[in-house]
Amino acid sequence: MRVNVRNYLAALHQAALGPQHLEACLSLDQASLGGLWNRAQWQSELEQERRPGMGLWRGRQLLAMASGWLVVDELHITVVAVDPEQRRQGLGRQVLKALLLEAGQQGALHATLEVAHTNSAAVALYRSLGFRDAGMRRGYYRNGEDALIQWLRITNIQDAEQWCG
């Protein structure tokens, strides 16, 4: 059965992540990223004012999330995760666009992230949103894998559709 992506996305709701979403974030982190962060790290992430996070929900189930740290005029994207059973439906794109818009409204002029250079799906997603390679971090990940450093200049948040598409 083929899913109508537009209808599927319309049935979801988007919301800023906060401390009340701790369990949902832990669960999605485990399912999608193998437990990138522990409980204390997630608590800190969800409680800090300058750490915006956005989630995509179907009912009470968190399907996708993106979060980052605002440092002066830059958003450092720390997590983008999509439930493995919900991938390839545009959820990562939608939640990342929401995070970029939120950060822009809070004064971010740039966004940066690291991504495993072998994660072709994520690299393609980020490039489609306008991110460009800015360097490489050798041995960045626990398994010794290298990370691409990617940057996006947010030139005018009012014209965000040009890079969010």
ChimeraX attribute file (.defattr): number of C-alpha atoms within 10 A of each C-alpha:
attribute: neighborCount
match mode: 1-to-1
recipient: residues
	/A:1	3
	/A:2	4
	/A:3	8
	/A:4	9
	/A:5	13
	/A:6	10
	/A:7	9
	/A:8	13
	/A:9	17
	/A:10	8
	/A:11	11
	/A:12	14
	/A:13	12
	/A:14	17
	/A:15	13
	/A:16	17
	/A:17	22
	/A:18	20
	/A:19	14
	/A:20	11
	/A:21	16
	/A:22	18
	/A:23	14
	/A:24	17
	/A:25	25
	/A:26	19
	/A:27	16
	/A:28	21
	/A:29	23
	/A:30	16
	/A:31	15
	/A:32	19
	/A:33	16
	/A:34	10
	/A:35	13
	/A:36	12
	/A:37	16
	/A:38	11
	/A:39	13
	/A:40	10
	/A:41	11
	/A:42	19
	/A:43	19
	/A:44	13
	/A:45	23
	/A:46	22
	/A:47	15
	/A:48	12
	/A:49	11
	/A:50	16
	/A:51	21
	/A:52	24
	/A:53	27
	/A:54	24
	/A:55	30
	/A:56	25
	/A:57	18
	/A:58	14
	/A:59	10
	/A:60	9
	/A:61	13
	/A:62	21
	/A:63	25
	/A:64	29
	/A:65	30
	/A:66	26
	/A:67	26
	/A:68	24
	/A:69	19
	/A:70	21
	/A:71	12
	/A:72	12
	/A:73	15
	/A:74	22
	/A:75	29
	/A:76	20
	/A:77	21
	/A:78	16
	/A:79	18
	/A:80	23
	/A:81	23
	/A:82	26
	/A:83	20
	/A:84	13
	/A:85	10
	/A:86	12
	/A:87	14
	/A:88	12
	/A:89	16
	/A:90	16
	/A:91	24
	/A:92	25
	/A:93	22
	/A:94	19
	/A:95	25
	/A:96	26
	/A:97	20
	/A:98	22
	/A:99	24
	/A:100	29
	/A:101	19
	/A:102	17
	/A:103	28
	/A:104	23
	/A:105	12
	/A:106	16
	/A:107	17
	/A:108	22
	/A:109	19
	/A:110	19
	/A:111	22
	/A:112	19
	/A:113	21
	/A:114	23
	/A:115	22
	/A:116	18
	/A:117	15
	/A:118	12
	/A:119	11
	/A:120	11
	/A:121	9
	/A:122	16
	/A:123	19
	/A:124	12
	/A:125	15
	/A:126	21
	/A:127	15
	/A:128	14
	/A:129	17
	/A:130	17
	/A:131	20
	/A:132	17
	/A:133	16
	/A:134	13
	/A:135	12
	/A:136	16
	/A:137	15
	/A:138	11
	/A:139	12
	/A:140	15
	/A:141	13
	/A:142	7
	/A:143	7
	/A:144	9
	/A:145	14
	/A:146	18
	/A:147	20
	/A:148	21
	/A:149	18
	/A:150	20
	/A:151	22
	/A:152	22
	/A:153	15
	/A:154	23
	/A:155	13
	/A:156	11
	/A:157	18
	/A:158	11
	/A:159	10
	/A:160	15
	/A:161	12
	/A:162	11
	/A:163	18
	/A:164	16
	/A:165	10
